[in-house]
Amino acid sequence: MLKREYRLKKRYQFNYTYSHGQTQGTKNLLICYTPSNNKCIKVGLSVTKKIGGAVTRNRIKRLLRVAITPHLLHLKNNYNLIIVARPSIVDLSLQDIESELAYCINKAGLKREEGF
C-alpha cells in the first residue's frame, strides 16, 4: 500500500496531469507526469475496465503499487505521476512490470541524481 503522502487522489489533480503532463510509455503501460507544488512525488494509478473484471483490475493495481514502491525514494520531488495500465499488462509478471516501469521512469528523466 502506498503511504498517504505519496497518493494522488483528487479528480482535479488527475485532470491537470492528463491535460498538461508529458507521457512516456511502453506496450504495456504509460506514465503521465507533470511538475507540481507538492513536497514529494504523488502517484496515481489508472486501470480501466478494458483490462478486465474487478478481480483482474485490483490484481494489476496491487502489482503496480508493489512495482513503484522501491522507486519512490529515488524519484524527483514536486511531480505528479499517473501510471496507466494497458490491456496487454494482464499477461505480465511482477518482474516484467517493474522493469517496464523503471524503463519509463528513466526515459522520462524522473530519477534523481545520486549526489542529491
N, C-alpha and C positions, 0 to 999 in steps of 0.2 A: 504494500500500500504506500502510495506517495504521501509524504507529510503534507499537512495543510498549507504550509508556507510555499510549497512547490506547485500547488494546483491552480490551474486556470479554470475558473468556474462560471463566471458571468457571461451571459449571451453577448453583451456588447464587446467584451474582450475577444471572443471568438470572431465576431463580425469584423472588428477592426483588424485583427490579424489576417483574416482571409482577404479583406479588401485592400489593405496597404502593405501586406507582407511579401516577402520573396519566397520562392519554393525551390526545393531540391528533392529529387525523387529517384526511385528505382522502380522496377517492375512490380514490386510487392508493397511498397509503402512510399509515402510522400511526407515531407516535413515542410511546414509553412512557418516562417518566423519573422518577427519584426521587433525593433527596439522598443523599449517601454521605460516607464519611470519606476519600476519595481526595484527593490534592493537585491533580489535574487531572481533566478530564472523561474518562469512559470510554465508548466507543461499541461497541455490538454490533449485528450485522446478523442478521435473520431472514428467510429466503426459503424458503418451504415447497414441497413437491412439487406443490401446486396451481398453481404458476406455470408449470411445465413440466419438461422433462428437465434433465439435469445441465448441458448447454451453456447453456441459457437461464438457469438459476438462477445459474450462475457469471458470465454476462454482466451480469445485474441486480446482483449483488454488486459487481462491478467498477465499474459506473456509480454505485452508492450510495457506494462509497468515494471516488470522484472528486468526487462532489457534496458530501460532508460535509467533505472536507479543508480547503477555504478557510475554513470556518466555525469550525474548532477553536480558533483563537486568540481568537475573539470571543465564545465561549460562556463562561458562568459555570463556575467550577471547582466541585469537590465534587458532581458529579452523575453518575449512571449513566444512559445513554441507549441505548435499543434502537430501531432503525429496522426496522419490519415492512413488507415489501412485500406488496401485494395483487395479485391476478391481473391486474388491468387495467393494471398498470405495464409490461407487456411491450411495449405499443404506443407508449410514450413515448420521446422523445429525451432526451439528457443535459440540455439546457436546461430542458425541462419538469420533469424530476426535480429539478433544482437549485431551480427556482422554487417547487415544491411543498414541498420540504424547508425552504427559507427561510421560507415562509409558516407552516409548522408550528412552527418554532423561535421565530419572532416571536410567534405566538399563545400559545405556552407560556410566554413570558417568560424564556427561557433565554439571551437575548443580554445581554452585559454593557453597562453604560452606557459612553459614550465617554470619560468622565473618570476611568476606573479608574486 
